[in-house]
C-alpha cells in the first residue's frame, strides 16, 4: 500500500512534518489569540530570526494552516480556517504536559476563568454557559455537537443571534469543542462564535489587550447571573 494514499489521498506524512516542527508550533500558538500577526511579530514570538521565520511561514502556507493578507507595506498572517484553531485546541488537550521548571501554576488563572478559543468562549465561563444552555433546554448534546432546541431557537433569536446566518457558514454549526484547561466541552463552531460576538456587542464581556483572556463587565456579571446561572463565579 502506497504511503500517503491509504486515507483518501490525505498526505498525512507531509502534514505531520509541517506541524511537527517546534518553531512552527510556537507560531501557531501565537495565532491562537485570534489576531493577525506580521512575520516580524511571529519571528519575535517564536524566538527566531526574520529570515528563518519566513521559511517556516512558507511551510505553513503550503500546508494550508495559515493564510496571508497584504495591507499597505505589511503582510498579516492568521489561521487559514477555524478548523486550524480546533486542531490546535485538540493538540493542547492530548499532548503530555511539560515538566514544570518551577512551582508555578500550569495555566494562568485569567485564562482558566474566561478566554477566547480562537473566536468562541472557553475556560470556566465557556463551560458554564454551555452547561447552562443545556440545563435550560436551549441546547441538547448529541454525539459530537450541540443541537438547538425549539425553545433555544427562540432564545437565541431574542438575544439577537441569526441562526440561519450561522448555519449558512462553511463550518460546523454548534460544535462540541473540548476545552484544554477544563477537559470538558464548550460551545464552538459558528454558533459559539456568534454568541461570543453578541456578548461583546452587548457589553457583557470584553477582550483584554494582547491576550486571549476575557474580562466580564459589571453589567455582564448581572446578565450572566440571570441568563447563565453559575457560569461565572464572582
SETORKE-5270 format. One line per field, with one value per residue (C-alpha): residue number from 0; residue in one letter; chain; x, y, z. Coordinates in steps of 0.001 Angstrom, whole numbers. Layout:
voke <- c(NUM; ...) .
zado <- c(A; ...) .
fivex <- c(A; ...) .
X <- c(X; ...) .
Y <- c(Y; ...) .
Z <- c(Z; ...) .
This chain:
voke <- c(0; 1; 2; 3; 4; 5; 6; 7; 8; 9; 10; 11; 12; 13; 14; 15; 16; 17; 18; 19; 20; 21; 22; 23; 24; 25; 26; 27; 28; 29; 30; 31; 32; 33; 34; 35; 36; 37; 38; 39; 40; 41; 42; 43; 44; 45; 46; 47; 48; 49; 50; 51; 52; 53; 54; 55; 56; 57; 58; 59; 60; 61; 62; 63; 64; 65; 66; 67; 68; 69; 70; 71; 72; 73; 74; 75; 76; 77; 78; 79; 80; 81; 82; 83; 84; 85; 86; 87; 88; 89; 90; 91; 92; 93; 94; 95; 96; 97; 98; 99; 100; 101; 102; 103; 104; 105; 106; 107; 108; 109; 110; 111; 112; 113; 114; 115; 116; 117; 118; 119; 120; 121; 122; 123; 124; 125; 126; 127; 128; 129; 130; 131; 132; 133; 134; 135; 136; 137; 138; 139; 140; 141; 142; 143; 144; 145; 146; 147; 148; 149; 150; 151; 152; 153; 154; 155; 156; 157; 158; 159; 160; 161; 162; 163; 164; 165; 166; 167; 168; 169; 170; 171; 172; 173; 174; 175; 176; 177; 178; 179; 180; 181; 182; 183; 184; 185; 186; 187; 188; 189; 190; 191; 192; 193; 194; 195; 196; 197; 198; 199; 200; 201; 202; 203; 204; 205; 206; 207; 208; 209; 210; 211; 212; 213; 214; 215; 216; 217; 218; 219; 220; 221; 222; 223; 224; 225; 226; 227; 228; 229; 230; 231; 232; 233) .
zado <- c(X; X; X; X; X; X; X; X; X; X; X; X; X; X; X; X; X; X; X; X; X; X; X; X; X; X; X; X; X; X; X; X; X; X; X; X; X; X; X; X; X; X; X; X; X; X; X; X; X; X; X; X; X; X; X; X; X; X; X; X; X; X; X; X; X; X; X; X; X; X; X; X; X; X; X; X; X; X; X; X; X; X; X; X; X; X; X; X; X; X; X; X; X; X; X; X; X; X; X; X; X; X; X; X; X; X; X; X; X; X; X; X; X; X; X; X; X; X; X; X; X; X; X; X; X; X; X; X; X; X; X; X; X; X; X; X; X; X; X; X; X; X; X; X; X; X; X; X; X; X; X; X; X; X; X; X; X; X; X; X; X; X; X; X; X; X; X; X; X; X; X; X; X; X; X; X; X; X; X; X; X; X; X; X; X; X; X; X; X; X; X; X; X; X; X; X; X; X; X; X; X; X; X; X; X; X; X; X; X; X; X; X; X; X; X; X; X; X; X; X; X; X; X; X; X; X; X; X; X; X; X; X; X; X) .
fivex <- c(A; A; A; A; A; A; A; A; A; A; A; A; A; A; A; A; A; A; A; A; A; A; A; A; A; A; A; A; A; A; A; A; A; A; A; A; A; A; A; A; A; A; A; A; A; A; A; A; A; A; A; A; A; A; A; A; A; A; A; A; A; A; A; A; A; A; A; A; A; A; A; A; A; A; A; A; A; A; A; A; A; A; A; A; A; A; A; A; A; A; A; A; A; A; A; A; A; A; A; A; A; A; A; A; A; A; A; A; A; A; A; A; A; A; A; A; A; A; A; A; A; A; A; A; A; A; A; A; A; A; A; A; A; A; A; A; A; A; A; A; A; A; A; A; A; A; A; A; A; A; A; A; A; A; A; A; A; A; A; A; A; A; A; A; A; A; A; A; A; A; A; A; A; A; A; A; A; A; A; A; A; A; A; A; A; A; A; A; A; A; A; A; A; A; A; A; A; A; A; A; A; A; A; A; A; A; A; A; A; A; A; A; A; A; A; A; A; A; A; A; A; A; A; A; A; A; A; A; A; A; A; A; A; A) .
X <- c(0; 1481; 2318; 60; -2654; -4474; -6739; -8482; -5325; -4570; -827; -557; 3202; 3885; 1300; 2851; 6273; 4831; 3061; 5611; 8339; 8806; 9127; 6032; 4053; 5071; 3883; 538; 211; 772; -2053; -4406; -5009; -7178; -5231; -3476; 290; 3147; 6092; 8269; 5876; 5771; 9559; 9960; 7351; 8861; 12408; 13874; 15426; 13115; 14696; 14122; 10546; 9905; 10900; 8657; 5723; 6144; 5756; 2644; 1154; 1883; 237; -2949; -2514; -2207; -3385; -1793; -3271; -1380; -2241; -19; 3603; 2819; 1632; -553; -840; -3804; -5243; -6436; -9737; -11372; -10570; -6899; -7789; -9860; -6870; -4575; -7014; -7196; -3403; -3219; -5658; -3908; -287; 1521; 2147; 5646; 7700; 7457; 10675; 9416; 6490; 4180; 576; 332; -2454; -2843; -5884; -7307; -7164; -8666; -11590; -12522; -10766; -11305; -10792; -9991; -13429; -15657; -15738; -13719; -12486; -14792; -17038; -17421; -18095; -20562; -22501; -22673; -23838; -26487; -27812; -28186; -29733; -32289; -33247; -31917; -29251; -29174; -25969; -25578; -22682; -20153; -22199; -24934; -28424; -30560; -33995; -37192; -37108; -33446; -34126; -36457; -33927; -31022; -33258; -34351; -30692; -30077; -28336; -29279; -29289; -29905; -26857; -24732; -25956; -25071; -21377; -18906; -18036; -19597; -22741; -22677; -19580; -18645; -15131; -13024; -11633; -7918; -7956; -11255; -11217; -14920; -16856; -17759; -19842; -17774; -18461; -20418; -22966; -20288; -18588; -21876; -22697; -19272; -19513; -23001; -21892; -19109; -21582; -23901; -21025; -21202; -17645; -14537; -11296; -8122; -5417; -2809; -4359; -6964; -8282; -11805; -12980; -16579; -18057; -20259; -23294; -22115; -21945; -25578; -26718; -24663; -26134; -29617; -29136; -26400; -26600; -23255; -21489; -19061; -18135; -17966) .
Y <- c(0; 3325; 5719; 8773; 7185; 4965; 7658; 9189; 10777; 12758; 13396; 12847; 12312; 15703; 17377; 15817; 17121; 20598; 20870; 18841; 21492; 23288; 26758; 26324; 25060; 28187; 30350; 28573; 29018; 32762; 32887; 31249; 34765; 35318; 38376; 38617; 38982; 40100; 37879; 40056; 39597; 35858; 35702; 37566; 35456; 32215; 33299; 33060; 35414; 37008; 35056; 31814; 32820; 33459; 29891; 28473; 30623; 29390; 25831; 26770; 28440; 25418; 23225; 25364; 26099; 29872; 32494; 35841; 39205; 42302; 45683; 48538; 47539; 44725; 41172; 39741; 36064; 34310; 30799; 29574; 28472; 27926; 24220; 25019; 26585; 23493; 21311; 23354; 23131; 19353; 19062; 21024; 18559; 15331; 16494; 15418; 18219; 19666; 19021; 22035; 24019; 25975; 25688; 27988; 27384; 25399; 27640; 31377; 31933; 34579; 32156; 29340; 31528; 33033; 33189; 33051; 29730; 31422; 33038; 31462; 31338; 28834; 28246; 28166; 30806; 28909; 25626; 27286; 28862; 25595; 23705; 26347; 26287; 22517; 22612; 25203; 23073; 25561; 23193; 19398; 17353; 14920; 12654; 15324; 18513; 20526; 20825; 23933; 23060; 24836; 26763; 27530; 28937; 31492; 32352; 32874; 34950; 37150; 37688; 38956; 35944; 34970; 31170; 30862; 33013; 30892; 27685; 29092; 29470; 26898; 25485; 23340; 24970; 24119; 22053; 20458; 21841; 20099; 22667; 22103; 23582; 22142; 18887; 19306; 20550; 24170; 25583; 26120; 26394; 29165; 29390; 29651; 32428; 34274; 34039; 35368; 38239; 39111; 39168; 41578; 43776; 43806; 44924; 41851; 40771; 42451; 41138; 42037; 43706; 41311; 38333; 35634; 36322; 37722; 40305; 40206; 43688; 44705; 44665; 41315; 39821; 40704; 39422; 36244; 35510; 35866; 34008; 31536; 30734; 29643; 30263; 32732; 32837; 36340) .
Z <- c(0; -1047; 1770; 1965; -234; 2251; 3731; 773; -588; 2572; 2726; 6461; 6485; 4901; 7138; 10253; 9244; 8703; 12031; 13981; 13962; 17291; 15729; 13584; 16584; 18531; 15641; 15563; 19319; 18890; 16341; 18855; 20219; 17146; 15941; 12603; 13110; 10882; 10051; 12312; 15253; 14696; 14439; 17724; 19480; 18216; 19078; 15569; 13049; 10434; 7586; 9459; 10208; 6516; 5651; 8370; 7304; 3749; 5012; 6992; 3919; 1758; 4389; 4347; 8046; 7711; 5253; 4471; 3562; 2443; 3943; 2920; 3321; 5728; 5363; 8091; 8907; 10542; 10642; 7264; 8837; 12231; 11847; 12390; 15746; 16589; 15708; 17954; 20863; 20399; 20313; 23565; 25100; 24034; 24338; 27521; 29970; 30020; 33131; 35415; 35687; 38668; 41058; 39083; 38036; 34802; 33483; 34125; 36323; 33992; 31059; 33094; 34154; 30782; 27427; 23696; 21939; 18620; 18157; 20813; 24618; 26628; 30144; 33153; 31563; 28286; 30090; 32448; 29593; 27644; 30732; 31496; 27926; 28123; 31603; 30492; 27492; 24950; 23637; 23507; 23495; 20607; 19613; 18677; 18517; 20175; 18702; 19191; 20566; 19507; 22763; 22190; 18714; 20279; 22985; 20568; 18305; 21205; 22110; 18580; 17014; 13447; 13491; 9747; 9012; 11364; 9719; 6306; 7107; 5816; 9210; 11915; 13280; 17013; 17677; 20966; 21414; 24035; 26467; 27099; 30613; 31845; 29813; 29051; 26026; 25451; 22586; 19456; 15754; 14060; 16880; 19552; 17591; 17076; 20796; 21823; 19336; 20583; 24228; 23261; 21350; 24367; 26591; 28828; 28110; 26709; 25291; 27143; 25083; 23649; 25405; 24865; 28362; 28669; 31184; 32389; 32886; 35803; 33549; 32247; 35722; 36328; 32946; 33153; 36575; 35089; 31807; 32739; 36466; 37930; 34587; 36150; 39816; 41233) .
